[in-house]
Amino acid sequence: MIRLLTDENFDNNILGGLIRRLPQLDVVSVKQAGLAGKPDIFLLRWAAKENRTILTHDKKTMTKYANELLAQGEPMAGVLFVPNSLPIGRAINDLEIALECYSEWEIRNSTLHLPL
């Protein structure tokens, strides 16, 4: 299953619901990893080294830096974008499907935007 790093402002209600459905989920928050306040480019590079896909609501800046890394040929573990406007239940459902259906290698060096 895909290992995750949650961005600083990721909705804890979505994360909690996802963990209840997938208790085996390997997820760490930016804060737990000691990365709070670090720039997105730093988080993307850290996540790539740790093989953790970033789970975020921040499409604007995270997309920019993810695309920069890819253009430079740097590895990226992948990014899962969940829009803030997506209802919590739908976000949990779509994330569960994505995490059950995609492999770490399929999402590597790519971005996936919910809803599916």
N, CA and C atoms as an extended XYZ file, in Angstrom:
348
Properties=species:S:1:pos:R:3:atomname:S:1:resname:S:1:resid:I:1 pbc="F F F"
N         0.837       -1.173        0.000 N   MET     1
C         0.000        0.000        0.000 CA  MET     1
C         0.890        1.246        0.000 C   MET     1
N         0.393        2.307       -0.593 N   ILE     2
C         1.117        3.564       -0.693 CA  ILE     2
C         1.326        4.162        0.697 C   ILE     2
N         2.560        4.544        0.967 N   ARG     3
C         2.875        5.227        2.225 CA  ARG     3
C         2.648        6.725        2.026 C   ARG     3
N         2.102        7.389        3.045 N   LEU     4
C         1.708        8.783        2.891 CA  LEU     4
C         2.423        9.734        3.837 C   LEU     4
N         2.538       10.970        3.382 N   LEU     5
C         2.941       12.106        4.191 CA  LEU     5
C         1.836       13.136        4.030 C   LEU     5
N         1.183       13.519        5.142 N   THR     6
C         0.125       14.515        5.035 CA  THR     6
C         0.706       15.908        5.195 C   THR     6
N         0.275       16.786        4.313 N   ASP     7
C         0.690       18.179        4.351 CA  ASP     7
C         0.180       18.822        5.645 C   ASP     7
N         0.771       19.947        5.995 N   GLU     8
C         0.498       20.603        7.264 CA  GLU     8
C        -0.976       20.894        7.532 C   GLU     8
N        -1.689       21.327        6.534 N   ASN     9
C        -3.083       21.739        6.736 CA  ASN     9
C        -4.091       20.707        6.242 C   ASN     9
N        -3.675       19.451        6.143 N   PHE    10
C        -4.614       18.449        5.640 CA  PHE    10
C        -5.722       18.201        6.670 C   PHE    10
N        -6.940       18.051        6.193 N   ASP    11
C        -8.130       17.905        7.036 CA  ASP    11
C        -8.056       16.626        7.877 C   ASP    11
N        -8.021       16.786        9.193 N   ASN    12
C        -7.938       15.636       10.102 CA  ASN    12
C        -9.199       14.775       10.090 C   ASN    12
N       -10.339       15.340        9.711 N   ASN    13
C       -11.569       14.545        9.610 CA  ASN    13
C       -11.460       13.545        8.468 C   ASN    13
N       -10.895       13.990        7.362 N   ILE    14
C       -10.686       13.083        6.225 CA  ILE    14
C        -9.671       12.017        6.604 C   ILE    14
N        -8.578       12.441        7.199 N   LEU    15
C        -7.533       11.491        7.581 CA  LEU    15
C        -8.059       10.471        8.588 C   LEU    15
N        -8.801       10.926        9.583 N   GLY    16
C        -9.351       10.011       10.581 CA  GLY    16
C       -10.291        8.984        9.965 C   GLY    16
N       -11.152        9.438        9.056 N   GLY    17
C       -12.069        8.516        8.376 CA  GLY    17
C       -11.321        7.511        7.518 C   GLY    17
N       -10.270        7.967        6.875 N   LEU    18
C        -9.465        7.082        6.038 CA  LEU    18
C        -8.757        6.022        6.880 C   LEU    18
N        -8.224        6.429        8.006 N   ILE    19
C        -7.542        5.479        8.897 CA  ILE    19
C        -8.524        4.463        9.479 C   ILE    19
N        -9.752        4.889        9.757 N   ARG    20
C       -10.760        3.928       10.244 CA  ARG    20
C       -11.069        2.868        9.184 C   ARG    20
N       -11.063        3.267        7.921 N   ARG    21
C       -11.325        2.303        6.841 CA  ARG    21
C       -10.106        1.460        6.498 C   ARG    21
N        -8.934        2.059        6.628 N   LEU    22
C        -7.688        1.376        6.272 CA  LEU    22
C        -6.731        1.439        7.462 C   LEU    22
N        -7.004        0.663        8.517 N   PRO    23
C        -6.183        0.766        9.727 CA  PRO    23
C        -4.709        0.412        9.509 C   PRO    23
N        -4.402       -0.291        8.448 N   GLN    24
C        -3.018       -0.661        8.152 CA  GLN    24
C        -2.270        0.453        7.434 C   GLN    24
N        -2.930        1.562        7.167 N   LEU    25
C        -2.345        2.672        6.431 CA  LEU    25
C        -1.099        3.200        7.134 C   LEU    25
N        -0.038        3.369        6.375 N   ASP    26
C         1.218        3.923        6.884 CA  ASP    26
C         1.226        5.402        6.531 C   ASP    26
N         0.889        6.236        7.510 N   VAL    27
C         0.792        7.672        7.273 CA  VAL    27
C         1.500        8.432        8.384 C   VAL    27
N         2.209        9.463        7.983 N   VAL    28
C         2.886       10.343        8.930 CA  VAL    28
C         2.578       11.779        8.502 C   VAL    28
N         2.387       12.650        9.478 N   SER    29
C         2.127       14.049        9.161 CA  SER    29
C         3.450       14.803        9.072 C   SER    29
N         3.398       15.940        8.424 N   VAL    30
C         4.566       16.809        8.327 CA  VAL    30
C         5.054       17.150        9.738 C   VAL    30
N         4.125       17.414       10.627 N   LYS    31
C         4.486       17.756       12.011 CA  LYS    31
C         5.174       16.580       12.706 C   LYS    31
N         4.625       15.380       12.566 N   GLN    32
C         5.220       14.190       13.193 CA  GLN    32
C         6.631       13.930       12.669 C   GLN    32
N         6.853       14.258       11.405 N   ALA    33
C         8.158       14.027       10.788 CA  ALA    33
C         9.154       15.145       11.109 C   ALA    33
N         8.698       16.150       11.858 N   GLY    34
C         9.581       17.265       12.206 CA  GLY    34
C         9.823       18.214       11.047 C   GLY    34
N         8.867       18.272       10.130 N   LEU    35
C         9.035       19.083        8.923 CA  LEU    35
C         8.099       20.285        8.879 C   LEU    35
N         7.426       20.582        9.970 N   ALA    36
C         6.479       21.701       10.003 CA  ALA    36
C         7.177       22.993        9.602 C   ALA    36
N         6.535       23.749        8.735 N   GLY    37
C         7.077       25.026        8.290 CA  GLY    37
C         8.062       24.949        7.146 C   GLY    37
N         8.421       23.740        6.750 N   LYS    38
C         9.378       23.583        5.634 CA  LYS    38
C         8.673       23.901        4.312 C   LYS    38
N         9.403       24.431        3.336 N   PRO    39
C         8.800       24.738        2.030 CA  PRO    39
C         8.388       23.462        1.287 C   PRO    39
N         7.420       23.635        0.390 N   ASP    40
C         6.888       22.490       -0.358 CA  ASP    40
C         7.965       21.724       -1.110 C   ASP    40
N         8.904       22.417       -1.705 N   ILE    41
C         9.960       21.729       -2.460 CA  ILE    41
C        10.767       20.812       -1.543 C   ILE    41
N        11.008       21.256       -0.319 N   PHE    42
C        11.716       20.435        0.665 CA  PHE    42
C        10.885       19.205        1.003 C   PHE    42
N         9.569       19.385        1.206 N   LEU    43
C         8.681       18.259        1.523 CA  LEU    43
C         8.655       17.243        0.389 C   LEU    43
N         8.602       17.723       -0.844 N   LEU    44
C         8.594       16.812       -1.991 CA  LEU    44
C         9.880       15.994       -2.073 C   LEU    44
N        10.996       16.640       -1.831 N   ARG    45
C        12.276       15.919       -1.868 CA  ARG    45
C        12.376       14.922       -0.716 C   ARG    45
N        11.942       15.322        0.476 N   TRP    46
C        11.966       14.423        1.633 CA  TRP    46
C        11.067       13.217        1.361 C   TRP    46
N         9.869       13.486        0.857 N   ALA    47
C         8.914       12.408        0.567 CA  ALA    47
C         9.478       11.432       -0.461 C   ALA    47
N        10.188       11.942       -1.460 N   ALA    48
C        10.791       11.070       -2.473 CA  ALA    48
C        11.830       10.146       -1.843 C   ALA    48
N        12.656       10.698       -0.944 N   LYS    49
C        13.674        9.871       -0.275 CA  LYS    49
C        13.044        8.813        0.622 C   LYS    49
N        11.916        9.148        1.219 N   GLU    50
C        11.245        8.246        2.158 CA  GLU    50
C        10.159        7.387        1.499 C   GLU    50
N         9.995        7.524        0.179 N   ASN    51
C         8.950        6.800       -0.567 CA  ASN    51
C         7.568        7.023        0.041 C   ASN    51
N         7.229        8.290        0.238 N   ARG    52
C         5.917        8.670        0.777 CA  ARG    52
C         5.238        9.631       -0.187 C   ARG    52
N         4.042        9.287       -0.603 N   THR    53
C         3.231       10.155       -1.443 CA  THR    53
C         2.630       11.243       -0.563 C   THR    53
N         2.651       12.472       -1.058 N   ILE    54
C         2.118       13.586       -0.276 CA  ILE    54
C         0.615       13.697       -0.495 C   ILE    54
N        -0.101       13.808        0.602 N   LEU    55
C        -1.549       14.000        0.613 CA  LEU    55
C        -1.785       15.458        0.988 C   LEU    55
N        -2.395       16.234        0.085 N   THR    56
C        -2.491       17.674        0.295 CA  THR    56
C        -3.773       18.270       -0.273 C   THR    56
N        -4.112       19.443        0.241 N   HIS    57
C        -5.183       20.272       -0.332 CA  HIS    57
C        -4.574       21.385       -1.180 C   HIS    57
N        -3.268       21.565       -1.106 N   ASP    58
C        -2.557       22.699       -1.698 CA  ASP    58
C        -2.179       22.436       -3.150 C   ASP    58
N        -3.127       22.630       -4.024 N   LYS    59
C        -2.891       22.365       -5.444 CA  LYS    59
C        -1.983       23.421       -6.075 C   LYS    59
N        -2.123       24.670       -5.648 N   LYS    60
C        -1.419       25.770       -6.291 CA  LYS    60
C         0.105       25.649       -6.192 C   LYS    60
N         0.641       25.647       -4.997 N   THR    61
C         2.098       25.631       -4.887 CA  THR    61
C         2.684       24.231       -4.994 C   THR    61
N         1.982       23.231       -4.486 N   MET    62
C         2.523       21.873       -4.550 CA  MET    62
C         2.638       21.412       -6.003 C   MET    62
N         1.671       21.770       -6.833 N   THR    63
C         1.723       21.419       -8.253 CA  THR    63
C         2.926       22.077       -8.924 C   THR    63
N         3.135       23.342       -8.616 N   LYS    64
C         4.255       24.083       -9.203 CA  LYS    64
C         5.576       23.386       -8.899 C   LYS    64
N         5.804       23.052       -7.643 N   TYR    65
C         7.074       22.443       -7.261 CA  TYR    65
C         7.186       20.995       -7.737 C   TYR    65
N         6.092       20.273       -7.742 N   ALA    66
C         6.119       18.902       -8.264 CA  ALA    66
C         6.511       18.913       -9.738 C   ALA    66
N         5.930       19.832      -10.500 N   ASN    67
C         6.264       19.941      -11.921 CA  ASN    67
C         7.711       20.366      -12.134 C   ASN    67
N         8.215       21.248      -11.264 N   GLU    68
C         9.626       21.654      -11.357 CA  GLU    68
C        10.554       20.458      -11.152 C   GLU    68
N        10.262       19.648      -10.138 N   LEU    69
C        11.095       18.472       -9.891 CA  LEU    69
C        11.093       17.536      -11.089 C   LEU    69
N         9.918       17.281      -11.628 N   LEU    70
C         9.816       16.385      -12.779 CA  LEU    70
C        10.560       16.941      -13.982 C   LEU    70
N        10.454       18.251      -14.214 N   ALA    71
C        11.150       18.877      -15.338 CA  ALA    71
C        12.667       18.784      -15.179 C   ALA    71
N        13.131       18.792      -13.935 N   GLN    72
C        14.565       18.693      -13.672 CA  GLN    72
C        15.048       17.244      -13.611 C   GLN    72
N        14.121       16.300      -13.758 N   GLY    73
C        14.487       14.891      -13.722 CA  GLY    73
C        14.702       14.350      -12.319 C   GLY    73
N        14.262       15.092      -11.315 N   GLU    74
C        14.389       14.619       -9.933 CA  GLU    74
C        13.242       13.664       -9.611 C   GLU    74
N        13.500       12.678       -8.766 N   PRO    75
C        12.436       11.749       -8.398 CA  PRO    75
C        11.376       12.419       -7.537 C   PRO    75
N        10.159       11.911       -7.637 N   MET    76
C         9.057       12.399       -6.821 CA  MET    76
C         8.183       11.210       -6.459 C   MET    76
N         7.840       11.084       -5.197 N   ALA    77
C         7.050        9.932       -4.750 CA  ALA    77
C         5.592       10.040       -5.148 C   ALA    77
N         5.162       11.193       -5.619 N   GLY    78
C         3.787       11.390       -6.049 CA  GLY    78
C         3.036       12.315       -5.103 C   GLY    78
N         1.946       12.877       -5.636 N   VAL    79
C         1.111       13.785       -4.867 CA  VAL    79
C        -0.345       13.436       -5.117 C   VAL    79
N        -1.116       13.336       -4.045 N   LEU    80
C        -2.560       13.153       -4.111 CA  LEU    80
C        -3.225       14.450       -3.665 C   LEU    80
N        -3.957       15.094       -4.580 N   PHE    81
C        -4.627       16.356       -4.281 CA  PHE    81
C        -6.084       16.114       -3.942 C   PHE    81
N        -6.516       16.671       -2.825 N   VAL    82
C        -7.911       16.589       -2.400 CA  VAL    82
C        -8.422       18.023       -2.287 C   VAL    82
N        -9.322       18.452       -3.171 N   PRO    83
C        -9.808       19.822       -3.078 CA  PRO    83
C       -10.591       20.041       -1.774 C   PRO    83
N       -10.434       21.231       -1.207 N   ASN    84
C       -11.173       21.571        0.014 CA  ASN    84
C       -12.674       21.518       -0.197 C   ASN    84
N       -13.108       21.716       -1.420 N   SER    85
C       -14.539       21.733       -1.726 CA  SER    85
C       -15.152       20.332       -1.793 C   SER    85
N       -14.330       19.300       -1.818 N   LEU    86
C       -14.838       17.928       -1.909 CA  LEU    86
C       -15.424       17.518       -0.556 C   LEU    86
N       -16.674       17.057       -0.522 N   PRO    87
C       -17.259       16.631        0.751 CA  PRO    87
C       -16.402       15.551        1.422 C   PRO    87
N       -16.373       15.576        2.736 N   ILE    88
C       -15.513       14.670        3.505 CA  ILE    88
C       -15.754       13.204        3.146 C   ILE    88
N       -17.004       12.784        3.098 N   GLY    89
C       -17.311       11.386        2.770 CA  GLY    89
C       -16.798       10.991        1.404 C   GLY    89
N       -16.975       11.863        0.438 N   ARG    90
C       -16.505       11.583       -0.923 CA  ARG    90
C       -14.979       11.519       -0.957 C   ARG    90
N       -14.334       12.434       -0.218 N   ALA    91
C       -12.870       12.431       -0.167 CA  ALA    91
C       -12.358       11.116        0.415 C   ALA    91
N       -12.981       10.658        1.486 N   ILE    92
C       -12.569        9.393        2.114 CA  ILE    92
C       -12.766        8.241        1.141 C   ILE    92
N       -13.935        8.191        0.498 N   ASN    93
C       -14.214        7.116       -0.468 CA  ASN    93
C       -13.189        7.095       -1.602 C   ASN    93
N       -12.933        8.260       -2.190 N   ASP    94
C       -12.014        8.325       -3.323 CA  ASP    94
C       -10.579        7.994       -2.910 C   ASP    94
N       -10.180        8.469       -1.734 N   LEU    95
C        -8.834        8.146       -1.253 CA  LEU    95
C        -8.696        6.652       -0.989 C   LEU    95
N        -9.718        6.058       -0.402 N   GLU    96
C        -9.673        4.618       -0.148 CA  GLU    96
C        -9.503        3.852       -1.463 C   GLU    96
N       -10.265        4.222       -2.471 N   ILE    97
C       -10.155        3.565       -3.776 CA  ILE    97
C        -8.748        3.754       -4.353 C   ILE    97
N        -8.266        4.998       -4.319 N   ALA    98
C        -6.941        5.276       -4.886 CA  ALA    98
C        -5.860        4.476       -4.170 C   ALA    98
N        -5.921        4.439       -2.853 N   LEU    99
C        -4.881        3.752       -2.091 CA  LEU    99
C        -4.960        2.231       -2.229 C   LEU    99
N        -6.141        1.718       -2.488 N   GLU   100
C        -6.302        0.273       -2.696 CA  GLU   100
C        -5.942       -0.144       -4.124 C   GLU   100
N        -6.129        0.770       -5.083 N   CYS   101
C        -5.969        0.392       -6.484 CA  CYS   101
C        -4.627        0.761       -7.105 C   CYS   101
N        -4.034        1.848       -6.638 N   TYR   102
C        -2.747        2.272       -7.197 CA  TYR   102
C        -1.607        1.694       -6.384 C   TYR   102
N        -0.542        1.381       -7.072 N   SER   103
C         0.665        0.951       -6.362 CA  SER   103
C         1.584        2.158       -6.196 C   SER   103
N         2.560        1.994       -5.341 N   GLU   104
C         3.555        3.036       -5.122 CA  GLU   104
C         4.219        3.419       -6.444 C   GLU   104
N         4.463        2.462       -7.294 N   TRP   105
C         5.164        2.704       -8.556 CA  TRP   105
C         4.265        3.376       -9.581 C   TRP   105
N         2.968        3.149       -9.501 N   GLU   106
C         2.055        3.783      -10.448 CA  GLU   106
C         1.869        5.274      -10.165 C   GLU   106
N         1.969        5.654       -8.918 N   ILE   107
C         1.775        7.066       -8.575 CA  ILE   107
C         3.093        7.836       -8.531 C   ILE   107
N         4.190        7.110       -8.484 N   ARG   108
C         5.513        7.749       -8.447 CA  ARG   108
C         5.676        8.669       -9.658 C   ARG   108
N         6.252        9.841       -9.432 N   ASN   109
C         6.493       10.835      -10.481 CA  ASN   109
C         5.219       11.311      -11.170 C   ASN   109
N         4.106       11.320      -10.419 N   SER   110
C         2.852       11.800      -10.988 CA  SER   110
C         2.013       12.475       -9.911 C   SER   110
N         0.944       13.074      -10.374 N   THR   111
C        -0.015       13.697       -9.458 CA  THR   111
C        -1.391       13.113       -9.766 C   THR   111
N        -2.142       12.906       -8.720 N   LEU   112
C        -3.506       12.389       -8.860 CA  LEU   112
C        -4.438       13.383       -8.192 C   LEU   112
N        -5.447       13.797       -8.923 N   HIS   113
C        -6.383       14.800       -8.433 CA  HIS   113
C        -7.746       14.159       -8.178 C   HIS   113
N        -8.242       14.320       -6.961 N   LEU   114
C        -9.591       13.868       -6.652 CA  LEU   114
C       -10.566       14.972       -7.052 C   LEU   114
N       -11.831       14.657       -7.341 N   PRO   115
C       -12.435       13.330       -7.270 CA  PRO   115
C       -12.009       12.456       -8.431 C   PRO   115
N       -12.107       11.145       -8.198 N   LEU   116
C       -11.724       10.174       -9.231 CA  LEU   116
C       -12.762       10.134      -10.325 C   LEU   116
